[in-house]
Amino acid sequence: MSDCLIDRFVEKVNTGYREPIILDIDDTPPSVLVGEPDESGCIDWMIKPYTNVDWIEPLEEKLGHKLPIAYRSLLTRYIFPAFEFSDLWFFANTPEGTDYYELRDRIFCDEALFKSLWPAGFIQFANPAGGNYDPVCFDLNHGSKNDCPIVQIDHEGILCYDTIKIVKQIARSFRDFLESAIAADLS
C-alpha cells in the first residue's frame, strides 16, 4: 500500500510544476536531470525510479530507528534532487550525492541541531519551503513504528536556548501528508 501511495506522489510531483535547476549555482548530479539546459543554464529534473539505493540501512543503523514505511519506500525506489513540494523543501536522494541538501548528510551536518533533535526523537528530512532553516522532522515519539507525525521545530530555540519547541504539526503522519499533497491542487 505504501508503494502505491508513493508512486502516486511521484506522479503528482513529476507532472506538476518543478522549479528548474540552475546548473551554475546548483550541484545537482546528472542522474536526476532531464533534457538539455536552456540558454539561461536551467535544466529540468524528475523523480526517477532507481533500484540500487544502498545507504538506507546503514543510515537507519546509525540512527537506531527505521524510517517511516512510506518515506522509506520513496527513498529505496526513487532518486531525486532537493525539491520544494507543498510547504516542504525535501532533502535530496541521489546516488552521487550533493554538497548541501543530500538527506544522508544533511541529517547530521548541523551538529547542534542533530545533537538536540536525535536524542529527543526527531529525525530531520526537510525544511519548510521558502528558505526557512527550521528543521522539518519525523516525530518518533508519537504515532506508530510504521509512521509518525511531521513537525516543524524552531531552530533558534535549539541554537540559542537549547530548547526544542514544536512550531507546528505539519501532518498527523507522512501518509496523511502524502494523501493531502496528492489531493491538493497545487497549480
C-alpha positions in Angstrom: 0.0 0.0 0.0 2.8 2.4 0.8 4.5 1.8 -2.6 1.2 2.7 -4.4 0.9 5.9 -2.4 4.5 6.8 -3.1 4.0 6.1 -6.8 1.0 8.5 -6.9 3.0 11.1 -5.0 5.9 10.8 -7.5 3.5 11.1 -10.4 2.0 14.3 -8.8 5.4 15.8 -8.4 6.7 14.8 -11.9 3.6 16.1 -13.7 3.3 19.3 -11.8 5.5 22.4 -11.9 9.0 21.8 -10.8 11.4 24.7 -10.3 14.2 24.2 -12.8 17.8 23.5 -11.7 20.3 26.3 -12.3 23.5 24.5 -13.3 25.9 27.3 -12.5 24.8 27.5 -8.8 23.4 24.1 -8.1 25.4 20.9 -7.5 22.5 18.6 -8.5 24.0 15.4 -10.0 23.2 14.4 -13.6 21.3 11.2 -12.5 18.1 13.3 -11.8 18.4 15.8 -14.6 16.2 15.7 -17.7 16.9 17.1 -21.2 19.4 19.8 -22.0 20.0 23.2 -20.3 18.2 26.2 -21.8 20.0 29.4 -22.8 19.9 30.5 -19.1 21.6 27.4 -17.9 18.4 26.0 -16.4 17.5 22.3 -16.7 14.5 20.2 -15.8 14.6 17.3 -13.3 12.4 14.4 -12.3 12.0 11.9 -9.5 13.3 8.8 -11.2 13.0 5.1 -10.4 16.2 3.6 -9.1 16.8 0.2 -7.7 20.3 0.4 -6.2 19.9 2.7 -3.2 22.3 1.1 -0.7 22.7 3.7 2.1 19.3 3.5 3.8 20.0 0.5 6.1 23.4 1.9 7.3 21.6 5.3 7.9 18.9 3.5 9.9 21.5 1.6 11.9 23.3 4.8 12.7 20.1 6.4 13.8 18.9 3.4 15.7 15.5 3.7 14.2 13.7 2.7 11.0 12.3 5.5 8.8 8.5 5.6 8.3 7.5 2.9 5.8 6.1 5.2 3.1 9.2 7.5 3.3 11.5 4.5 3.2 9.6 3.4 0.1 10.3 6.7 -1.6 14.0 6.6 -0.7 14.6 3.0 -1.7 12.8 3.1 -5.0 13.4 6.6 -6.3 16.2 9.2 -6.7 15.6 13.0 -6.7 17.2 16.3 -6.1 16.3 18.5 -3.2 12.9 19.9 -4.2 10.0 22.0 -3.0 6.6 20.5 -2.9 3.5 21.7 -1.0 5.1 23.5 2.0 8.2 21.4 2.3 11.8 21.5 0.9 12.6 17.8 0.7 16.3 16.8 1.0 17.8 15.1 -2.0 18.3 11.3 -2.5 20.9 10.9 -5.3 23.4 8.1 -6.0 26.2 10.6 -6.5 25.4 12.9 -3.5 25.2 16.7 -3.4 27.3 19.1 -1.4 24.5 20.6 0.8 21.0 19.1 0.6 21.7 15.3 0.4 19.5 13.6 3.1 22.1 11.1 4.2 24.5 14.0 5.0 22.0 16.8 5.8 20.6 15.0 8.9 24.0 15.3 10.6 25.5 18.4 9.0 24.3 20.9 11.6 25.8 19.3 14.7 24.0 21.4 17.2 20.6 20.6 15.6 21.3 16.9 15.3 22.6 16.6 18.9 19.4 18.1 20.1 16.9 16.6 17.7 18.0 12.9 17.5 18.1 12.1 21.3 14.7 13.8 21.6 13.2 11.5 19.0 13.2 13.7 15.9 14.7 12.9 12.5 15.0 15.8 10.1 14.2 15.1 6.4 13.2 18.6 5.1 12.9 22.3 5.8 9.9 24.5 5.3 9.6 25.7 1.7 10.9 29.2 1.0 14.3 29.1 2.8 13.3 28.8 6.4 16.0 27.0 8.4 13.6 25.3 10.9 14.0 21.5 10.7 11.0 19.5 9.5 11.2 16.2 11.3 9.5 12.9 11.8 8.4 12.9 15.4 9.3 9.4 16.5 7.8 10.0 20.0 4.2 9.7 18.6 2.4 7.6 16.0 3.4 4.0 15.4 6.6 2.3 14.4 5.5 2.4 10.8 4.5 6.1 10.6 4.6 9.2 12.7 3.7 12.9 12.7 5.6 15.5 10.7 6.6 18.6 12.8 8.4 21.9 12.3 10.8 22.7 15.1 12.1 26.2 15.9 15.8 26.2 15.0 16.5 29.3 17.1 15.1 27.6 20.2 17.7 24.9 19.8 20.6 27.0 18.7 20.1 29.9 21.1 18.3 28.4 24.1 18.9 24.7 23.8 15.2 24.0 23.8 13.1 22.0 21.4 9.9 23.9 20.6 7.5 22.5 18.0 6.3 25.4 15.9 3.6 23.4 14.3 2.4 19.9 13.3 2.5 19.7 9.5 0.7 16.4 9.3 -0.5 13.7 11.6 1.7 11.3 9.7 3.7 11.1 6.5 0.9 9.1 4.9 -1.5 11.9 5.7 0.9 14.4 4.2 1.1 12.4 1.0 -2.6 11.9 0.7 -3.3 15.6 1.2 -0.5 16.6 -1.2 -1.8 14.2 -3.9 -5.4 15.6 -3.5 -4.3 19.2 -3.4 -4.5 21.4 -6.5 -1.0 23.0 -6.4 -1.2 24.7 -9.8 
